[in-house]
Amino acid sequence: MLDEFLEADTEAVSVYRSLLTNPAWTLHDVQQHTGLTEDEVRAAVDRLSGLSLLSPVTDTTYLPMNPETILGPVLRRREAQLDAERAHLSRHQAVVAEFTKEYAALGLRHTGGAEHLVGVNAVRTRLEQLSRDAVQEVCTFTPGGAVSAAGLESARPLDQESFDRGVRMRSVYLDSVRNDQPTSDYATWLTSMGGQVRTVPALPMRMIICDREVAVVPVNAEDSRQGALVVRYQGVVQALAELFELVWAQGVPLGAEAPAAVGDGASERDRVLLKLLSEGMTDQGIARKLGLSVRTIRRLMSDLMKRLDAQSRFEAGAEAVRRGWL
């Protein structure tokens, strides 16, 4: 009832304040000055009397009681309850923090220094935590082609938090995202916030590096169902950071034109396509690697064979070697 009076009972508050400042007023005076009806004033007086905030003098006059005497003990009891709840919550937070620390240590012992994350939710939760813990830089490889508009929008709040903390963000996508409007819009937003985005024809795997201290990589780049590894070994993280820098140096800023083949020479995408073919990858595998459709891969390969004046893919590979494209 106290909460209702202080927070929601505007009529009772108005009546009580009127009598505090004008203790000689009758209920009729209160009605005239507050604009309330007679029934509303009477109902408010009944509620205030129930809280012992008004004491009747006559049928139409009431004496306001000291609010500290009436309400002070109630507020102090509430404050004590809140203090007890905060102490209770603090103890729970400390226990959860201990559990979290022990769990992390357990994961490192059981997997030789790398925490194994299984399941999409576990990976997403860990990535959000690592991103929030980053203080200097977050570097990412994002293969697989265009990201859904919903996925990009859900990433913005976390990215915004990183920018607000002054974290530098660099991301490498596949060239194929250049034709995807949601990804282009997202990259434009990242750039406007101070981030940097580049694209390359192919990426080795999905990867995130935070502060050059921890990296997250897939257990199997070809099978995301096997989960991810959180790696903290400095030597491994340093090697992955150098890999990022090599790929970053070859990337083209999103917004700039991707380099095309000069004359009868090979573009970077041509070289990547030929390299993947030479490794025995299928059209489906290449499509996944480049973030393109199988139909597009076959069209690109057909065009490449014409430029190489080859009748088969094997002949195209041999001619590419002869020309120094591989």
N, C-alpha and C positions, 0 to 999 in steps of 0.2 A: 504493500500500500504506500510505503514511503517513496518507492521508485515512481509510482504513478503520480504522486503529488509533485515531486520535484521535476519530473521529466515530461509528463503528459497532461496533468490536470491544470490546464491554464486558467480555468474559471476559479478554482480554489486558490491558486497562487495570486490571482488578481484581487480576490476578496481579502485574503490575508494581508497582502501588501497595503491595501487601502486602509485597513484597520490599524496596521502598524504605524502608518504615517498620520492617521486621523482617528485616534482612539475614541473620540467623542461622537463619531458618526453612528447613525442608526442604520439598520439594514436598508431602509428606504434611501438614505444618502448614498450608500454603497451602490445600490441599483442605479441611481441617477448618474453617478460618476463613472461607472464601469461599462454601462450600456447593456448589462445583463438583465434578463427578465427576473421577476420576483421569484419564480420557481427555481431558476438557475442559482440565484443568490442563496435561497433557502437550502438547496441541495448541497451547495459548496460549503455552507456553514455546518451542515450535518457531518460532512466528511472531515472538516477541520476539527470539529468537536471530537470526532472519533479518534483523531490523532492527538488529542489533548492540546491542540494549538490554540483553541478558543475556549473561553470560559463564559457562560451566560451571566449577564448582569440583570437584564430584564428580557422581555420577550423580543425586543427589537434591538437591543444593544448587547455587544459581546466584547470581552476584554481579551486581547491577544496575549498569549503566554510567551515566555522567553524561548526562542527557537533553539538556543544552545542547550538549555535545560532539557527540552523535549527530544530534539533531534540529535544532539551531540553524542549521547551514549549509543544511539543506533548506528551512527556513522563510524564511531570508534570500533564497535563490534564488527562492522562490515570490513573496516580496514584491517583488523586483526585476522579475519577470515582470509582476506586477499594475501596478507603476508604469509600465512600458513600455506596457502595454495602455491605462492611463488617459491617458497622453500621446498615444497613437495616437488614442484616442477624442476627446480634446480637439481635436486637429488636424482631425479629420473634422467635429466640431460647428462649428468656426470656418468651415470651407469651406461647410457647408450654410447657416450664418447669412448668409454673403456672397451665396450664390446666392439665398436668400430675399429679401434686401434688393434685389438687382439685379432679380429677377423682379417685385417690387412696383413698382419704379421703371419698369420696362419697361411694365407694365400701365397705369400712370398716363399715360405718354407716348403710348401707342398709342390710348388711349380718351379723351383730353382731360380727364384728372383723375379718371376713374372706372374702377375695376377691373372688368372684365367676367368673371363667373363662369359657366361653361357646365357643365351636368350636375349632378344631384342631389348626388353625392359632393363635388364641388368647393364647392358652396354650403354643404353641411352642415359640411365641414371648416373653411371660412372663418368661418362663424358661431360654431363652437366656439372658434376662436382669438380672435375679437373679444370673445366673452363672457368668456373667461379673462383678457383684457387689460383689461376694464372695471374701474374703481376707484370710480366714484361711482354711476352709474345706468344701467339698461337698460330701455328703453321699447319695447313691441311692440304691433303690430296683428296679430291672428290671425283673418283671415276664413276662410270655407270651412266653417263649421259645426263639429260635434264632431270632436275629434282622437281617434284610436284610443287605446285603453288602453295598448297596447304603446308607442306614440309618446310618451305622457305619462310613462310609467315610465322610458323611456330618457332623458328630459329632466331627471329629478329629480337625478341626481348632479351635472350641470353647474350646475343651479340651486342646489344645496346648496353647491357651491364658491363661488358668487357671494355667497350669504348669509353664508358664513363669513368672506368678505373685507369684509363690511359694505356690499356693493353694494345700492342701492335698486332694487327691481324693480316696474314697473307694466305691466300687461297689459290690453288691451281685446279682448274676444271678442264674437261675435254673440249677440243675445238667445236665439237658437235653442239654444245650448249649455245653457241653464238646465234643460232636460229630459233632459240627458245625464248619467247618474250618474258615469261615470269622470271627465268634465271637472269636474263639481261637486266630486268628491273631491279632484281635483288642485288646484282653486282654493282649497278649504278648507285644504289643506296649505300652499299658497303664502302664504295669509293668516296661518296659524299661525307661519310662519317670518319674517313681517314684510313680505311682499309685498302688493301691492294688485291686485285684479281688478275690472274693470267690464265691463258689456255695453251694446251699442247695437244698434239694428235693422240697420244696414248699415255696412260699412267700405269706405273707398275702395280699399284695396289691402293686401297683406301688407307689413309694414315693421318694421325693428328699428333703434333708435337707441342707440348706446353713448356715454355721457359727453358727449352733445351735440357730439361731435367727428367721428363717423363714422356713416353710415346705410347700411342695406342695403335696396334696393327692387327689385322685379321689373323686368326690361327691358320686359315687356308683362304687365300685370295679368291679361289674359285668356288668356295662353298661357305657362305656367310653363316650357315646353320651351326658351324663348328665354334662360333663365338669369336672373341677377340682377346688379345693379350695386352695388359698394361705393363710396360717395361720401364724399369728404372736404372738398370745397369748403365753406368755412364758411357762405357765404350760402345755399347749397342746404340744408345740414344744419339751419341755423337756421330756414328756412322749414318744413322737415319737422317740426321740433320744435314749432313753433307750431301746425301742423296737428294734431299729437298732442294738444297741450294743449286745443285747441278740441273735439276729439272726446271727450277725457277728461272735460271739464267737463260734457258732455251725457250721459255714461254713468251707469249705475246700478250700485252695488256688487253683486257677485254674492253672494246671500244675502238681499238686500233685494228686495221685490216690484217688478217692472217696472211703471211707471206705465201705467194703463189709460185708455181714453177716459172723459171725464166727460160724463154726459148723452148728447146726440147729437153731442158734439164728436169730434175725431179724436185718436187716440193717436199717439205718435211713429212707431210702426210703420205706421199708416195713411198718415201723411204721406210716409214713405219709399216705401211701395208705390205711392202715387199719383204721386210724383215719378218713379220708375223707369218707370212706365207712360207718363207724359207724354214721357219721353225715347225712347220707341219700343222699349224692351227687350221681348223675348219672355218668356213664362212660364218657359222654361228658363233664360234669362239672369238673371231676377229670383230664381229659386230658388237659383242658384249664389251670387248676390250676398248673399242673406239666410241662406244655409246651411239652407234648407228644401227639402222635396220639391216637385215640380211640382204634385202633388195638393193639398198644403197651400196653395200659392200660389193655386190656382184656388178653393179653399174660402174663403180669406180675401177674394179678390176678389168672390166671389159674395155674401158677407156684407156687404162694403162697398157693393156696388151696392144691396142691399136697404135699408141704412141711408140711402143717398142717394136712394132711390126712383127709381133709374135703370134703364132698360131695356137700355142698352148701356154699354160701357166709355167710349166717347166722351162719352155723356151723363153718366156718372159723373164724368168729368174736368171737364166744364163746371160741374156742380153743386158739385163740390169747390172750384173757383175762386170760385163765387158765395158760398159759405159762408166763404170765407177760409181753407180748409184748405191751399191751395197758394199 
